[in-house]
Amino acid sequence: MVLHKEGRMLYEGVRKLVAENLNQLAKDKIIPVFPTGGNADPMHRSQESDIFLKALRNVWDDHTGNMVKLGQILKYMDRVHTKTDKVPEIADAGLHLFLKHIVRPPIQQHICSAILNQVRFERDGSSINRSPVKGCVDVLLSLEVDESSLTVYKRDLEPAFLRESEAFYKAEGAKLLETCDAPEFLRRVEARFESEDSRTHHYLASQTAASLRQILKDNLLAPHLTGVISMPNSGLDNMIDTDKIEDLSRLYRLFILVPTGLWTLKRTIKDSVARRGIHINRTSLGENGGADFVVEEDTKGKGKARPAVAQKLELALKWVQDVLDLRDRFVYIWEHAFHKDREVESALNEAFQTFVDSNEKSPEYISLFIDDNLRRGLKGKTDAEVETILDKTITVFRFLTDKDVFERYYKGHLAKRLLHGRSVSDDAERGMLAKLKVECGFQFTQKLEGMFHDMKISAETMTAYKTHMANTTSPDIELSVIVMTSTFWPISHNVSPCSFTPEMTKTCKSFEQFYLARHSGRRLTWLPSHGNADVRVDFDASKIELNVSTFALVILLQFQGLAPDAFLTYTELQEVTSIDHSDLQRNLQSLACAKYKILKKHPPGREVEKDDSFSFNAGFTSNMRKLKIGTIASRVESGEERKETLERIDEERRHQTEACIVRIMKDRKQMAHNDLINEVTRQLSGRFHPDPLVIKKRIEGLIERDYLERCEDRKSYNYCRSRLNQRSTLNSKMTESKIAFVSGPLTPPPEYFVTHYEPLLRVAIKRGDSFVMGPAPGIDSMALQYVVSEGVEPAKITVYLTEYENRIRRHQYKWLEELGGVVQVEGGPTSERDAAMTRDSDYDILRYMSVEEQRIHYGSAYYPRISATQNNERRRMGLQSQIIDTSGRVTENVTVEIGPEQPKLVGMHSKASVFSKIKFRLFRNRD
């Protein structure tokens, strides 16, 4: 027929026969087995749906078999006629006919309802025969509605299935929340996810899986996250308290499926840690809420008060131990239930940091905890146990925001342990230093190691001095001196000016001559702000021994030999003593306005003004023969030791804040008030959180000292031109600023840096030079710390790292980058890094030990070597550039002018006829 041009008749005739056959099959096999829906029994309805779906699948199989046979018979027609008339091949036409005559109302509705009925029956917990459902789903997937490849499954079944699933799980979620506790809720939800995954895998289309899971998330999880995790007696807190690791792991697995789930989990964990932390903090205050005294009942029923400070150590140890225990519990949960999720870890760290910082005494408590373990912790504990405790303590230390407060306490406690010989084990001390080195950097431990060395040298120095004084004429004042390196000990480096009396100066010169004869090239400077003295004063009624500060002693001595009615004005006292106004006012307050009025103030009052005058109170009387005249403090805090420590911290912060303000303003020249406050806060936040009011006060102080000036709008500041002019004049007297490459030994003796490097670094700093250095311990780290402490702008400091060092040490220099410093990555081996520093610098500041020095320093570990420092020198010489070393040699005609050295801290104990004890502290600048 195709050959005789009758292909259309053949094609249409076949289609008609196929359509008639499909109609007959629908009438005979499908319509009779329609589910009636009249029986409410779920099992009966499931059986009806099963029979109907089997019948539909049988008709499909019969139809597709017939179409395959017809396709083989009419192959020539498909090859010739269908191409000419542009009609589907007979097999495709068969699919279209099946869709038209079988998948039509009412059969179409029964197909969807039967499949949904089976799904519903299975969701209710019953078993079904999945094979017929799978067969009918495959039929619907094979039938395409149009040329866009839209299948009947996608058009009819999937939307209905998803709508019913959404309604089902919305009701299911509400039901589970009302009837189940949190662990059971999570178990059932997880079971639903697993069953739906199995359903889509076995008899539904895989393309439905994503939409179905989204319905589960949106209806079973998302609306109930907060309700489940916060359930009373079964929520997250209860799971943590009862160590339900499996339930917590299931909670984590489910919550991370929802976009807001991890956020909810993190928030709840933070709240849980915060609640527990508040309880720990309240416990640390004691039942009396931190009062100055507690009352205890004795055996007779009478109460007696004792200072609450007696409980400080016990409370500190308990607080830290409670924090460690809480941290251990949450770390275990994080590792075993939360799969070490980094976001959860960050939330935990943030929560611990918040509640640790909320206890204002936490830095002191942590330091006391370490101090207790290092003083007596080895008693009853093995070295391994102490090591583990100290490791955990370092973990708590990381949560501190104000690490400078801890640093002050720890250095103070270490100083007390060393000065009073309370350290149980030097090995434990060294081990703790190693841990702090990892956390705080090498510069921190270099100071602490220097403290150990100074204690040994100080004893030898005083023994030699006493022997020397026994063989010579002693001064009128007996002197006892503690010699310490200024950069090592926890004492402020700021020297308050004060003009000593001739007797005091003579005594100081005596020790200086002795000391400098033994240590040439070093400089001593007395620190009167930290000294005190016992002075015997002749009043009209009696002689009384007063314990006063060094400043107060100098002030009192100005009245010696004056007439009883003589006056000294504030200005006269300031000129003759050279004491700063703030220190002078405080000491005059302590002498004239406090409890014991050794001086009379004119006019009377509690505040000292610059137009006041003072006279000696010869009529002063007291029943006691020894009095301590305390200095009026600028702040009143409970606890003398804590007050003193916080004052020192505040003082350091003031200086750091002022230095930060000056650095910013020197760079920006002009800046609005709010912008300056924000920038200072940002730069200092790595060490502590500055108070905006304190920043404002520091700005006022800098304005008073002509560092800054207000603009005409009164809302912004200028860096003073007078300061710029002073800088320009100073710089014009120096050589042009250059870039210095600092290098040296990895393990130098404690005095090596102070002796050989500080002089040249001071020259470079005065000249305004920039610095490049590596990350190695020893000279590199000490030089970095020194130039920063001397106020060098961070932008002038560059630390070079190899690629490997960048991966493992970059975090140690985050603070430098935040302040404006530069960290630069150069090369793979250290030789390439050193070559880059030579290339990018103008001269070297270096010194390598001689062979004899190496033999003494390294002992049996010595072997001949060419150090990296020597290679740096050779490399510089090969480039025909300049080099400066600390042995005094000048290469390439470079001349270095050593300017006057900056004073450091010094103190003493002394005795004379007028005053019996004058207590200072002597510090040594090992230049």
DATAGI-V379675 format. One line per field, one symbol per residue. phi: phi as a letter, one per 40 degrees, with the letter a starting at -180 (. if undefined). burial: 1 if it has 9 or more other C-alpha atoms within 8 Angstrom, else 0. A space follows every 10 residues. Layout:
phi->???
burial->???
This chain:
phi->.cccgbcccc cccccccccc ccccccccbb dcbdccgccc cdcccccccc cccccccccc cccccccccc cccbcccccb cccccfbccc cccccccccc bbcacccdcc cccccccccc cccchcbbcc cccdcccccc cccccaccgc ccdccbccdc cccccccccc ccccccccbb ccccdccccc cccccccccc ccabcccccc ccccccccbc bdcbdccccb dcgacddccc ccfccccccc dccccccbdc cccccccccc cccccccccc cccccgccgg ccbbbbcccc gccbcbdccc cdcccccccc cccccccccc ccccccbbff cccccccccc cccccccccc cddccccccc cccccbcccg bccccccccc ccccccdccc ccccccdccc cccccccccb gcccaccccc cccccccccb hccccccccc cccccccccc cccccccccc bbccccbcbb bbbbcccccc bdcccccacc cdcccccccc cdccccccbc gbbbbcbccb caabbcbccc cabbcbbbcc dccccccccc gccdbcbbcd cccccccgcd dccccccccc cbbccbccbb bbccicbcbc bcbbaccccc bacccbbbcc ccccbbbcgc cccccccccc cccccccccc ccccccccga acdcccdccc ccccccbacc cdcccccccc cccccgcbac cccgbabbcc cccccccccc cccbcccbbb bcaiccbccd cccccbbddc cccccccgcc bbaccccgcd cccccccccc gccdccbbbc bccccccbbd ccbcccccch cbbbcbgccc cccccccccc bbabbaabcc ccccccccgc ccacabcccc cccccccccf bcabbcchcb bgfcbbcccc cccbbaaaba aaccbcabcb bbbbccc
burial->0100011101 1000100110 0110111011 1011100000 0001110111 1111111011 0011001101 1001001101 1110000001 1011111110 1111001111 1101111100 1100000000 0111111011 1011100001 1111111111 1100110011 0110011001 1110111011 0010011011 1011100110 1110111111 1101100111 1001111111 0000101111 1101110100 1101111111 1111001101 1111110000 0011001000 0000010100 0010111111 0111000001 0011111101 0001101111 1111111000 0111111111 1111111100 0000010001 1111011011 1111110111 1111111100 0011000110 0111111001 1111111111 1111101100 1100100010 0000011110 1111110110 0000110111 0011111001 1101010000 0111111111 1111111010 0011111111 1111100010 0000000111 0011001111 0011111111 1111011111 1000000100 0111111101 0000001010 1100000000 0110111110 0101001111 1111100011 1110011011 1011111111 0001110110 0110011111 1000111111 0011000000 1000000111 1111110101 1111111111 1011101111 1111101111 1111101100 0111111111 1110110001 0010011110 1110111100 0111111100 1111111100 0001100000 0000000011 1110111000 1111110001 0001000000 0011111111 1100111111 1111111
